[in-house]
């Protein structure tokens, strides 16, 4: 679904590709809801800032424990972690515009947290795009459009206005915000 999701009759799943917790939620959200929500890329903060290496290690242990409980293959952490997801999020916003948000989101999350690839590197983002049949030239051009950056900013403002404070989160058709824990 392209454009704004304001007034959507379907639930919306807000995600940030830098978040391993969002990755775990992405792997189960369609099944748990029993329908495919509108996937909306946003950067609202979930990962960091970490004060020290011990905090990063504790965070990783918590997420890895959640992945084991969920039955997801062991995480492979991208280096660096956390990563700069800005360009990947613009590519995700472009993917949403062309109806590929779910496919691209899952492919990008898997590149980051199942293969350990840094989504701050364009080639890794383009690899995810290719996995869901998005042409690399189109992705590059689409991600670099001012309109795409404006759509991402609008989605972030819309999420904040709906009460979403961090990702992953689901906003139900009734407007309730459900923050998704790692579990």
C-alpha positions in Angstrom: 0.0 0.0 0.0 1.6 3.2 -1.1 1.2 6.6 0.5 0.1 7.5 4.0 -1.4 4.9 6.3 -3.5 7.4 8.2 -6.9 5.9 8.7 -5.8 2.5 7.7 -8.4 -0.3 8.4 -5.5 -2.7 8.8 -3.0 -2.9 11.6 0.4 -1.3 10.9 3.8 -2.8 11.8 6.4 -0.2 12.4 10.0 -1.4 12.1 13.6 -0.2 11.9 16.1 -2.4 9.9 18.8 -1.6 12.5 16.8 -3.4 15.2 17.4 -7.1 15.9 14.2 -7.0 18.1 12.3 -5.7 15.0 13.8 -8.6 13.0 12.4 -11.1 15.5 9.0 -9.4 15.4 9.1 -9.3 11.6 9.7 -13.1 11.4 6.4 -13.7 13.3 4.1 -10.7 13.0 2.1 -11.9 9.9 1.5 -15.3 11.5 0.6 -13.9 15.0 -1.8 -11.4 13.6 -3.4 -13.9 11.2 -3.1 -11.2 8.5 -0.5 -9.2 6.8 -0.3 -5.7 8.5 0.9 -2.7 6.6 4.7 -2.7 7.1 5.9 0.8 7.8 9.6 1.6 8.0 10.5 4.2 10.6 13.6 5.3 12.6 12.3 5.9 16.1 15.1 4.4 18.2 15.4 1.0 19.8 19.0 0.2 19.5 21.4 2.2 21.6 23.0 4.4 22.4 25.0 2.1 24.5 27.2 3.5 27.3 29.7 0.7 27.2 30.7 -2.6 25.7 29.1 -4.5 28.6 25.8 -3.0 27.8 26.1 -4.1 24.1 27.0 -7.6 25.3 24.0 -7.7 27.6 21.7 -6.5 24.9 23.0 -9.1 22.5 22.5 -11.9 25.0 18.9 -10.8 25.6 18.1 -10.8 21.9 19.9 -14.1 21.3 17.9 -15.7 24.2 14.7 -14.4 22.6 15.7 -15.7 19.2 16.3 -19.2 20.7 12.9 -19.1 22.4 11.3 -18.1 19.1 13.1 -20.9 17.2 14.9 -18.5 14.9 18.3 -19.6 13.7 21.2 -18.1 15.8 21.7 -14.5 15.1 24.9 -13.4 13.2 25.6 -9.8 14.3 26.6 -7.3 11.7 29.8 -5.4 12.2 29.5 -2.7 13.3 26.6 -3.0 15.6 24.5 -1.0 15.9 24.7 0.0 12.3 23.8 3.1 10.4 20.5 2.1 8.8 19.6 5.5 7.1 20.1 4.4 3.5 18.5 1.0 4.1 15.5 2.7 5.6 15.2 4.9 2.5 15.3 1.8 0.4 12.6 0.2 2.6 10.5 3.3 2.2 10.9 3.1 -1.6 10.0 -0.6 -1.4 6.8 0.3 0.5 5.9 2.7 -2.3 6.1 -0.1 -4.9 4.3 -2.7 -2.8 7.4 -4.6 -1.7 7.7 -3.6 2.0 7.2 -7.1 3.4 9.5 -8.9 1.0 12.2 -6.2 1.2 11.9 -5.9 5.0 12.3 -9.6 5.6 15.1 -9.9 3.0 17.0 -6.9 4.6 16.5 -8.2 8.2 17.8 -11.6 7.1 20.8 -10.0 5.5 21.6 -8.1 8.7 20.8 -10.6 11.4 20.9 -14.1 9.7 23.9 -13.3 7.5 25.6 -10.6 9.6 25.8 -8.1 6.8 26.1 -4.4 7.6 23.0 -2.6 6.1 25.1 0.6 6.3 26.8 -0.8 3.1 24.7 -0.2 0.0 25.7 -3.4 -1.6 24.2 -5.4 1.3 21.0 -3.4 0.9 21.0 -4.0 -2.8 21.5 -7.7 -2.2 18.3 -7.7 -0.1 16.5 -5.8 -2.8 17.6 -8.3 -5.5 16.3 -11.1 -3.3 12.8 -9.7 -3.8 13.2 -8.8 -7.5 13.8 -5.1 -7.1 16.2 -3.7 -9.7 19.4 -2.2 -8.1 19.2 1.0 -10.3 15.6 1.6 -9.4 16.4 1.1 -5.7 19.3 3.5 -5.8 17.3 6.1 -7.6 14.1 5.6 -5.5 16.0 5.7 -2.2 17.7 9.0 -3.2 14.6 10.9 -4.2 13.6 13.8 -2.0 10.1 12.5 -2.0 11.2 9.2 -0.5 13.1 11.0 2.3 9.9 13.1 2.9 7.8 9.9 3.0 10.1 8.4 5.6 9.9 11.5 7.7 6.1 11.6 7.4 5.8 8.0 8.5 8.0 8.7 11.5 5.9 11.7 12.4 2.7 9.7 11.9 4.0 6.9 14.1 5.0 9.3 16.9 1.5 11.0 16.6 -0.1 7.5 17.0 1.9 7.0 20.2 4.7 4.8 18.9 7.8 5.6 20.8 10.1 2.8 19.6 10.2 -0.1 17.2 9.0 -2.7 16.7 5.5 -1.7 17.3 2.0 -2.5 16.0 -0.8 0.0 15.8 -4.1 -1.8 15.6 -7.0 -0.8 13.4 -8.5 0.7 16.5 -5.5 2.8 17.1 -4.0 0.9 20.1 -0.2 0.8 20.2 1.4 -2.6 21.0 5.1 -2.4 21.6 6.5 -5.7 20.6 9.0 -7.2 23.2 11.8 -9.4 22.1 10.3 -12.4 24.0 
